Amino acid sequence: MVPGKSITSSSQPNTAQRKLGFKKLLSRHVALPAEHGAWVFLFSPLAVGLALGGVRPESAALATALLAAFLIRQPVTIAVKAFSGRRPRAELAPAVFWLSVYGLLGLVSAILLLVSGFGYTLWLALPALPVLTWHLWLVSRRAERRQAALEITASGVLALAAPAAYWVGTSSTDATGWLLGGLCWLQSAGSILYAFLRLEQRVLKAIPHHPIACGWRCPLW
Amino acid sequence: MALPSLVTNFVFLLAVSALAVARIVPPLLPLAFLVQPLEVVWGGLFRPAVGVKPVKIGMRQLAVSTVFTLLFILLWH
């Protein structure tokens, strides 16, 4: 013990380190997806299903389960990146933290849905497993960017939020739910293709000539 | 990429229109599916995103998707 120094001074760096450690656990880039546009592929079908099917208390459990399933992809992706050397190993801890948070939220919501008689909606989550596996495999190979087929397939999985919300609202498994999901998927697929077009256009050196002046080749930009 | 995007979105519009004619979906629902093809025509032919930041592209598409969602809900009833 150093004279003049209080006994508590040796604990202050530990407190600061703990605060820093906790702050790192709450890392935003681990908790939330980087692709901001992906949110609409979940919320649009969910909004359609809730608006057309009606809202009941169990709809909150469904929405929470959907959100947890949607968000869990990010910490899992970070964990795969950490294991494959694309991210520092130090990001494993926040990844496990958020995985646990979302996993727990999803589990509680799923139990609530089961108990309230809407457990059949959980079957709609099954297609997400092979799609997530596909995504993580691409992540491990550093090839997950600009994969139109993957993004369109994933948007189809997210569009299942529409039938899920519709069925919970109507307490049925009406075929209209499937129709809503399919229609939402059409919009999502079309918007993904368009987004890819816009991202390709970014690298053009200049705005091309007027389409009428440049003729039939213009649609091929 | 413009042609596939254009063709695909118009094919989707035609498909929904066919469903409306067959009375499987409400008759005005195709109007909601007109929003994206119009945006593709605008962005694919008249205002390519030369030098535009990805965030701006994303925000515009978010606006289009929001308009679609609201129209879908309104026109379904």
Boltz contact constraints between the chains, C-beta under 6 A:
constraints:
  - contact:
      token1: [A, 36]
      token2: [B, 58]
      max_distance: 6.0
  - contact:
      token1: [A, 37]
      token2: [B, 58]
      max_distance: 6.0
  - contact:
      token1: [A, 40]
      token2: [B, 62]
      max_distance: 6.0
  - contact:
      token1: [A, 40]
      token2: [B, 65]
      max_distance: 6.0
  - contact:
      token1: [A, 44]
      token2: [B, 65]
      max_distance: 6.0
  - contact:
      token1: [A, 44]
      token2: [B, 69]
      max_distance: 6.0
  - contact:
      token1: [A, 47]
      token2: [B, 69]
      max_distance: 6.0
  - contact:
      token1: [A, 48]
      token2: [B, 72]
      max_distance: 6.0
  - contact:
      token1: [A, 51]
      token2: [B, 73]
      max_distance: 6.0
  - contact:
      token1: [A, 52]
      token2: [B, 76]
      max_distance: 6.0
  - contact:
      token1: [A, 186]
      token2: [B, 12]
      max_distance: 6.0
  - contact:
      token1: [A, 187]
      token2: [B, 68]
      max_distance: 6.0
  - contact:
      token1: [A, 190]
      token2: [B, 8]
      max_distance: 6.0
  - contact:
      token1: [A, 190]
      token2: [B, 9]
      max_distance: 6.0
  - contact:
      token1: [A, 190]
      token2: [B, 12]
      max_distance: 6.0
  - contact:
      token1: [A, 190]
      token2: [B, 36]
      max_distance: 6.0
  - contact:
      token1: [A, 191]
      token2: [B, 61]
      max_distance: 6.0
  - contact:
      token1: [A, 191]
      token2: [B, 65]
      max_distance: 6.0
  - contact:
      token1: [A, 193]
      token2: [B, 5]
      max_distance: 6.0
  - contact:
      token1: [A, 193]
      token2: [B, 8]
      max_distance: 6.0
  - contact:
      token1: [A, 194]
      token2: [B, 5]
      max_distance: 6.0
  - contact:
      token1: [A, 194]
      token2: [B, 40]
      max_distance: 6.0
  - contact:
      token1: [A, 195]
      token2: [B, 61]
      max_distance: 6.0
  - contact:
      token1: [A, 196]
      token2: [B, 1]
      max_distance: 6.0
  - contact:
      token1: [A, 197]
      token2: [B, 1]
      max_distance: 6.0
  - contact:
      token1: [A, 197]
      token2: [B, 2]
      max_distance: 6.0
  - contact:
      token1: [A, 197]
      token2: [B, 5]
      max_distance: 6.0
  - contact:
      token1: [A, 198]
      token2: [B, 43]
      max_distance: 6.0
  - contact:
      token1: [A, 198]
      token2: [B, 49]
      max_distance: 6.0
  - contact:
      token1: [A, 198]
      token2: [B, 57]
      max_distance: 6.0
  - contact:
      token1: [A, 200]
      token2: [B, 1]
      max_distance: 6.0
  - contact:
      token1: [A, 201]
      token2: [B, 48]
      max_distance: 6.0
  - contact:
      token1: [A, 201]
      token2: [B, 49]
      max_distance: 6.0
  - contact:
      token1: [A, 202]
      token2: [B, 49]
      max_distance: 6.0
  - contact:
      token1: [A, 202]
      token2: [B, 52]
      max_distance: 6.0
  - contact:
      token1: [A, 204]
      token2: [B, 50]
      max_distance: 6.0
  - contact:
      token1: [A, 207]
      token2: [B, 50]
      max_distance: 6.0
  - contact:
      token1: [A, 211]
      token2: [B, 45]
      max_distance: 6.0
  - contact:
      token1: [A, 219]
      token2: [B, 2]
      max_distance: 6.0
  - contact:
      token1: [A, 219]
      token2: [B, 3]
      max_distance: 6.0
  - contact:
      token1: [A, 220]
      token2: [B, 3]
      max_distance: 6.0
  - contact:
      token1: [A, 221]
      token2: [B, 2]
      max_distance: 6.0
  - contact:
      token1: [A, 221]
      token2: [B, 48]
      max_distance: 6.0
